[in-house]
Amino acid sequence: MAFDPPWLDDNGGFEPNEPPPKSVDSPPKLEQDVAPVAQPALAPPARFQQARTCMSKYASEKSGRVGFQKAAGHYSKTGMGGAGKLAHRMRHSTATGAKLAHFLTSTSSRQDAAVEAWVKDIIDRKLTGQDLIDAIVQQVAPSAGSREEESCADSMARALSEFLEKNPDAEILSLEEAHVREITERFLANEACNRLTNDVGQIFESGKISLKESLSLLNEMREYLRADLSLQIADLWKAAANPSQSELDRVLRTAVQRTFEVYEGEI
């Protein structure tokens, strides 16, 4: 089942648990990059057909980055009505990613009393490894059972695990900004991959390719997405200069739009 039901209108979809943050004074010029895209009264017939065809071809022919970009481009342009629409539909993911980045930054700076108390409790309980990851996910993205909440919790746990596997000596509660950004990029790439596979990735569960091949290709897709999102996020994050949580949300949403605009250009 897809994230978005077929009757979803332009203002529908899953909202973050908290209301969107209020605008801040002199925000970076990002929102203009994520201008809402008008949706037709009726969705195009078989709107995901071309994306599914390309995704199946990517998986069966092992066509690499080019094949993935074509599938993602068709998914964005025809399936979702354009990169701006897709970025808007991923607003729960970008809001959660911004919350994660802000939280990890706060655990490092220890300037927020509530966060500092949480960190002290974690240290007193001597939580490490998966227990620490679970505690962070529960603090930042507790799930009440909705599809997007469960996806975000899974993507966050995966991002933190991947980071620690790559950086076994890292102190997850005392991260540098570059590490916070890497975890955030991994989270957002996981979310974009989840959305793609749920909507157009039936090939991965069809039995036409082995489980081992499926897992390998999904990891490959996540890495493509992370690398491409990283290019956009790095510039936008730097331009925001010590961004607030609301500014980070705009950074991530703009990065999603720009990344899928690049994919649309490949079809």
N, C-alpha and C positions, 0 to 999 in steps of 0.2 A: 504494500500500500504506500502511495506517495505521501510526502509530508503535507502537501497542499491538496485539499479536496477539490474536485472539478468546479464546484459552485463558488469557489473563493473569489470575492470581488477585490477591487484595488486596495481597500482598506482592511481586508480580512487577514486571516492567518493567525499565527500564534504570537502573542505579545510577550515581552519579558515579564517576569513576576512583579517587577517594580515599574512604576511609570517612567517614561523616558525622561532623562535629566533635562533641566531647564537650560536654555542657551546661556553661554557665558559671554562676558564682554570681550570683544575683539577676538573671536575664535579664528583658528586658521581657516583659510579659504578652501574648505573641503566639501561643504554641503552642495555647492553648485555642481560638483562632480557626480553627485548622486541624485540628480534631479529625477523626480518621479516620471515614469513612462506611462503614457495613456494605454489602457487595456481595452481591446475591442469588446463589444457587447457579448460576443460568443468566442470561446477559444477555438483556434483553427482545428479542423478535424485531424485526428491522428497527429497531434502536435509533437509527440515524442518519437514518432516513427523513424525519422531520419537519424535522430540521435541514437536510438536503440540499434539501428542498422550499423552505424559507425562504431558504436561501442562493441557490438558483436564482432565486427571486422577487426577492431583493435585487439580484442582478446584472442580470437582464433588465429589471426595472422601474425600476432606479436609485432605489430607495426610501430611500436615505440612512441616517442613523443609526438611525432606527426599525427599518428592515428588517434592518440588521446586528445590532442588539441582539436581535431576535427569533430570528434564526438562531443567534447565540451562546448565547442563553438555552436554546433547545431542545438545542443541542449539549451544553451543560453538564449540564442537568437530566436528560434522557433518555438522550442518547448516552453520557455519561461517568458517570452515576449521581450527579450533584450536584457543586456547586462544590468541596466538600471533597475529593472523589475526584479531580477534575480537578487541583486544586492538588497533591495527593499524586503524581499521575502526572507532573507537571511538575517534580518534585524535582531532576532532573538540570539542567534549565534554571535553576531558582532558585539551585542551588548554584554553577553556573558564573557566573551574574550576580553573585552575592556575591563570588566570587573575582575577577572583573573589577573590581568597585568597590574591593575591598580593594587590588588591585594598583595601580590608577591612583592611589589615595590614597597608597600607599607610594612611588610614583615621584615624587610631589610633595613628600612630607615628607623623603625620603632618609634615614629613620631605620633602615631595614633594610639590613644590610650586603650581602646577596645582591642585593637590588633595586638598591641603589646601584651595585654592580659591573656589573649588567646595563645600567643607564642610561649608565654611563661607556662601555661597549662600543658602545652605540647611537650616542652622541655622537661617539666616535672614528671610527666607520664612516660618519658623516654621513648616517644614514638619515632620510628625510623622506617625506611623502606615503604612497602605497600601500605602499612598502617598510617604512615604520615601522608601518603598520597590520598588515601581514603578520607582522612581528616580534612585535607585541603578541599577536596571535591565537595564534601558535605558542607563545608563552611561557605564556599563560593557558589556552588550550583546544586543545592539540594533538590532532588527530584520528587515531585508529587505524582508522577506517573504519566505525564503527558509525553507524547512522542518526541517533541523537541527537547524537553528537559532530560529525558533518558539519553538522547543522542549527545547532548552537551556534556553530561556527566561521563559518558563513555569516552568522548573525544578528549576531555580534560585528563582523565586518568591515563589514557594512552599517551598523550603529549608529555605528561610528567614522567611516566615510565621510560619513554624513549629518551628523554633528556638525561635522566639519571643513568641509563644504560650507556649513553655516550659519554657522560661526565660523572663517573662513579665517585669522584672526590668532591663534587660540588655540594655546598651547603644550601639546601633548597630554601631555607628560611633567611638566607643572607646572600642573595643573588645580585650580580651586577646587571645593569640595564640591558646589556647585550644578551645575557642569558634569559632575562624576562621576555625580551622580544622574541628570542628563539622559541621559547615555550609557547608564546602566544601565536606565533606563526604555525607551529605544529598543530595547535588546537584548531585554528581556523582551517588549515588544510584538511584535517580529519573531518571537520564539519562539512566542508564542501564535497569531500569524497563520499561521506554518508548520504548526502542529498543526491548526488549523481547516481550512486549505486541503487538507492531506493527507487528512484524514478526511471532510470534507463539501464540498470545493470543486471537485468534478468539473466543474461548470459552466465553470470558467475554462480547462479544457483540452478542452472538448467541441466547440469550433468554432462554438457557437451565438452567441458574442460575439467580437468581433475581439480580436486580440492587444493593440492599443492600449487598448481598453476594459478588458481583463483587467488590464493593468498599472496603469491608472488606479484601478480598483476595489481592487486589492490595496494600493496606496499609501494609499487612503482608509481601508481597514480597519486598516492599521497606525497611522494617525493617530488613529482612534477608540480603538483599544486603548491607545496611548501616553497619550492625554489622560485616559482613565478609570483606567488604572493609576497615572498620576502623582498623581491626587487621593488615592489610598490610600497610595502610597509616601511622599508628602511628610509626611503626618501620622505614619505609623509610624516613618519614619527619624528625624524630629525627636524623637519620644518616646524612641527608643533612645539618643540622646545619645552621639555618637562611637562608633557600633556596631562590634563586632568582626565578623570574617567570618562566624562562626556566627550572630551576631545578625542580620546582614544577610540571611542565608539565610532566617531566620524572617520577617523583614520582607517579603521578596519573595514568599514562599509565602503569607503571610497576605494580601498585596495581591492576588495572583491569585484567592484564594478570594473575597474581598470584592467584587472587580470582577465576577466571574461570578455572584455572588449577586444583584448589581444587574441583570444581564442576565436572570437567571431571573425576576426580578420584573416584567419587561416582557412576559412571555408569558401 
